């Protein structure tokens, strides 16, 4: 397993103005299931701080790859499992398939075993439904997760009955120990904003480091929209910086691309 990511590094180099980033594709295996993963690696010898990237219901797309590249440009080894393709799920699934949680966990294990990754906990970045995977994973594997950030994340089981969707957050919120950053627009769905708020207060009351950034005039998926307003473009840039700062602080990184001392 330790050699897995290193062996993948022989593939595609994407030059950028900021850094030379290698982006490759690989596989995380869980039993008979092969979970496609995409990897962005910074330039240099490593090891690097590690981020597990969890995409939204729409699938792993070019906009997600741009986020992976951005993380690598700033010194993070980033791995994104395609939690839909491994089980041939259609795009935009309404129901949650619990079996895919193990596929995401297999990608976490692949990342942590990589010789290019710093030893110790990793950061997790979840987008929308990816935020629910981050929640489940951080509750199950607290020793492996050092920081979490979510864009308009789900804080309730999508399969939960309507009263729970309307009036509560998932029970895993009470198990979270990892510092959590929530990012959401003030024009997002009302229930999503409410549940992010409920999770914020629940974590704060338990003493978990938590922050919530609500962006004025930002709609649903403000960071991905093809019709971004000028304000949403600014919000997206601010959110990227906030995520990097959050990870650096709570992973206790001495500098970009450097492992904790």
Phi and psi in degrees as a GROMACS rama.xvg file:
@    title "Ramachandran Plot"
@    xaxis  label "Phi"
@    yaxis  label "Psi"
@TYPE xy
-61.1352  -28.6283  UNK-2
-84.943  -7.57027  UNK-3
-58.8759  -52.2662  UNK-4
-71.6915  -35.0111  UNK-5
-61.7194  -38.9128  UNK-6
-68.1774  -24.3869  UNK-7
-80.6902  -10.6366  UNK-8
-73.9008  1.55212  UNK-9
-91.6376  30.2378  UNK-10
-116.857  -99.4487  UNK-11
-107.457  126.918  UNK-12
-106.329  127.503  UNK-13
-112.439  113.778  UNK-14
-77.234  139.914  UNK-15
-131.694  166.852  UNK-16
-68.05  -25.7391  UNK-17
-95.6383  -35.551  UNK-18
-163.525  162.766  UNK-19
-91.298  116.433  UNK-20
-117.026  134.414  UNK-21
-99.1897  124.157  UNK-22
-118.108  124.592  UNK-23
-136.297  168.479  UNK-24
-116.385  148.943  UNK-25
-153.368  -163.07  UNK-26
-141.535  134.665  UNK-27
-106.565  130.109  UNK-28
-102.814  137.352  UNK-29
-135.987  101.091  UNK-30
62.302  -126.66  UNK-31
-87.6998  -2.75698  UNK-32
-93.5078  130.213  UNK-33
-104.794  116.622  UNK-34
-99.1434  114.029  UNK-35
-63.0476  139.065  UNK-36
-130.52  149.768  UNK-37
-118.46  140.012  UNK-38
-128.48  134.922  UNK-39
-120.804  125.226  UNK-40
-120.168  133.195  UNK-41
-67.8425  165.148  UNK-42
-70.3986  154.641  UNK-43
108.636  178.06  UNK-44
-80.672  -26.2932  UNK-45
75.5268  -174.726  UNK-46
-72.2334  166.084  UNK-47
-126.431  153.093  UNK-48
-58.1933  146.24  UNK-49
-115.961  143.359  UNK-50
-130.841  130.023  UNK-51
-95.7023  122.064  UNK-52
-106.069  125.837  UNK-53
-119.025  113.872  UNK-54
-78.3995  173.286  UNK-55
-87.3203  -178.33  UNK-56
-64.0454  -23.8798  UNK-57
-72.5449  -12.4082  UNK-58
110.342  173.183  UNK-59
-86.7446  109.759  UNK-60
-123.187  -179.592  UNK-61
-60.2571  -34.0072  UNK-62
-64.4122  -34.4347  UNK-63
-68.5577  -39.9733  UNK-64
-63.2631  -33.2501  UNK-65
-65.3222  -37.5801  UNK-66
-67.1296  -40.1322  UNK-67
-59.0121  -45.6784  UNK-68
-62.2067  -41.4898  UNK-69
-59.7811  -42.9144  UNK-70
-62.459  -43.528  UNK-71
-66.2764  -36.3984  UNK-72
-61.3751  -24.8224  UNK-73
-104.125  20.2113  UNK-74
96.1693  9.98298  UNK-75
-104.26  138.145  UNK-76
-82.8607  113.469  UNK-77
-115.151  132.31  UNK-78
-126.247  130.539  UNK-79
-122.331  110.473  UNK-80
-77.7701  138.709  UNK-81
-88.3415  90.2201  UNK-82
-73.9594  -4.91087  UNK-83
-93.7284  -45.1316  UNK-84
-66.8845  -31.6602  UNK-85
-60.0158  -27.7226  UNK-86
-118.316  18.463  UNK-87
56.1472  39.3778  UNK-88
-78.0986  145.301  UNK-89
-73.7377  158.669  UNK-90
-65.6509  153.635  UNK-91
58.5235  46.7617  UNK-92
-65.7126  136.891  UNK-93
-81.7991  -50.8593  UNK-94
-76.3766  156.625  UNK-95
-97.8853  131.804  UNK-96
-99.1503  106.316  UNK-97
-58.8825  -25.2305  UNK-98
-62.2403  -28.8397  UNK-99
-69.9535  -17.9162  UNK-100
-63.984  -38.2536  UNK-101
-66.6656  -31.7396  UNK-102
-67.0397  -40.7469  UNK-103
-64.0646  -40.5106  UNK-104
-64.6633  -34.7797  UNK-105
-62.3232  -37.4664  UNK-106
-68.027  -36.7198  UNK-107
-60.3356  -45.4622  UNK-108
-65.0686  -38.5205  UNK-109
-60.6057  -45.2971  UNK-110
-63.653  -46.3525  UNK-111
-67.6787  -26.154  UNK-112
-85.7158  -8.64259  UNK-113
-67.2033  136.195  UNK-114
-70.2103  -16.2466  UNK-115
-85.9785  -3.00783  UNK-116
-99.8161  142.377  UNK-117
-58.9554  146.557  UNK-118
-68.3593  151.325  UNK-119
101.683  -168.927  UNK-120
-64.2747  154.68  UNK-121
-112.172  167.868  UNK-122
-95.8638  155.992  UNK-123
-128.616  133.187  UNK-124
-120.268  116.594  UNK-125
-115.403  135.3  UNK-126
-109.45  117.409  UNK-127
54.8532  -113.62  UNK-128
-59.5836  -29.4822  UNK-129
-58.3895  -27.0748  UNK-130
-65.8935  -32.4426  UNK-131
-70.6463  -39.3228  UNK-132
-61.2355  -39.6813  UNK-133
-62.4524  -40.6288  UNK-134
-62.1502  -48.882  UNK-135
-63.0459  -41.0818  UNK-136
-69.1706  -42.6608  UNK-137
-66.8837  -30.5445  UNK-138
-73.2289  -37.6272  UNK-139
-79.9712  -36.0745  UNK-140
-123.738  60.4879  UNK-141
-62.075  -28.4874  UNK-142
-70.6574  -19.1668  UNK-143
-97.0176  -13.4408  UNK-144
-113.683  118.112  UNK-145
-99.0121  -19.1274  UNK-146
-166.818  148.925  UNK-147
-134.152  143.11  UNK-148
-133.298  141.998  UNK-149
-135.802  136.806  UNK-150
-94.0192  118.685  UNK-151
37.3316  53.343  UNK-152
-73.9766  154.001  UNK-153
-79.3435  124.411  UNK-154
-114.226  23.2486  UNK-155
-144.372  146.708  UNK-156
-60.3986  121.563  UNK-157
-58.855  -20.8369  UNK-158
-89.6143  -3.04221  UNK-159
-66.9971  149.748  UNK-160
-65.065  162.025  UNK-161
-54.9134  -44.1344  UNK-162
-57.8248  -37.8609  UNK-163
-69.4564  -37.623  UNK-164
-60.9264  -37.583  UNK-165
-83.1271  -31.159  UNK-166
-123.572  3.78577  UNK-167
-153.996  168.099  UNK-168
-106.369  168.814  UNK-169
-63.3248  146.6  UNK-170
-61.7699  -22.2314  UNK-171
-62.7308  -22.3406  UNK-172
-57.3013  -35.0078  UNK-173
-72.2879  -9.91511  UNK-174
-102.666  -6.97881  UNK-175
-71.9818  134.051  UNK-176
-118.236  -19.528  UNK-177
-73.913  138.93  UNK-178
-55.5996  136.909  UNK-179
-130.567  129.72  UNK-180
-110.183  125.167  UNK-181
-108.688  132.956  UNK-182
-125.799  126.887  UNK-183
-159.156  150.553  UNK-184
-88.2582  149.562  UNK-185
-76.9558  -2.28698  UNK-186
-106.545  11.4572  UNK-187
-70.6551  173.508  UNK-188
-54.7107  139.46  UNK-189
-60.0908  -45.3464  UNK-190
-64.2923  -36.397  UNK-191
-65.0333  -41.2595  UNK-192
-65.1349  -40.244  UNK-193
-64.7104  -45.6686  UNK-194
-68.4527  -33.7705  UNK-195
-62.9565  -40.8435  UNK-196
-63.8346  -43.6125  UNK-197
-59.9493  -43.7943  UNK-198
-64.8065  -39.8454  UNK-199
-56.9392  -50.2715  UNK-200
-65.9625  -37.9704  UNK-201
-64.2174  -42.5148  UNK-202
-68.7703  -42.6265  UNK-203
-60.7163  -43.2262  UNK-204
-64.211  -27.8925  UNK-205
-87.9679  -1.2084  UNK-206
83.7889  12.7185  UNK-207
-77.9008  130.75  UNK-208
-58.4815  122.454  UNK-209
-147.571  145.314  UNK-210
-142.824  146.907  UNK-211
-130.669  124.238  UNK-212
-111.119  113.62  UNK-213
-107.018  120.321  UNK-214
-90.982  123.466  UNK-215
-62.9468  139.946  UNK-216
63.2224  19.54  UNK-217
-103.657  128.712  UNK-218
-90.8915  -177.601  UNK-219
-53.9323  135.33  UNK-220
56.842  43.3474  UNK-221
-58.2998  -26.0924  UNK-222
-85.1278  -13.7306  UNK-223
-114.607  -14.3583  UNK-224
-59.396  137.833  UNK-225
-73.6316  -21.992  UNK-226
-107.232  39.5802  UNK-227
-54.7527  135.639  UNK-228
-79.2229  165.271  UNK-229
-56.0835  -37.8535  UNK-230
-66.4858  -39.1434  UNK-231
-68.6369  -32.8289  UNK-232
-63.8707  -40.3862  UNK-233
-66.5811  -42.9786  UNK-234
-59.5316  -41.7733  UNK-235
-63.2464  -42.5884  UNK-236
-65.0826  -41.7413  UNK-237
-62.6948  -42.8755  UNK-238
-62.7647  -40.7914  UNK-239
-59.9825  -44.8227  UNK-240
-65.6369  -38.5928  UNK-241
-63.4288  -40.1101  UNK-242
-63.1711  -47.7502  UNK-243
-61.6791  -42.8531  UNK-244
-63.9486  -39.7437  UNK-245
-63.4544  -45.8923  UNK-246
-64.5135  -45.1104  UNK-247
-60.6893  -41.1654  UNK-248
-67.6884  -46.6315  UNK-249
-88.5859  -16.9781  UNK-250
-86.4143  -5.37858  UNK-251
58.4659  52.3528  UNK-252
-82.8683  134.292  UNK-253
-75.6587  -13.4127  UNK-254
178.477  169.065  UNK-255
-57.9573  131.2  UNK-256
72.8352  12.3461  UNK-257
-114.612  140.864  UNK-258
-73.6191  154.679  UNK-259
-58.2432  144.135  UNK-260
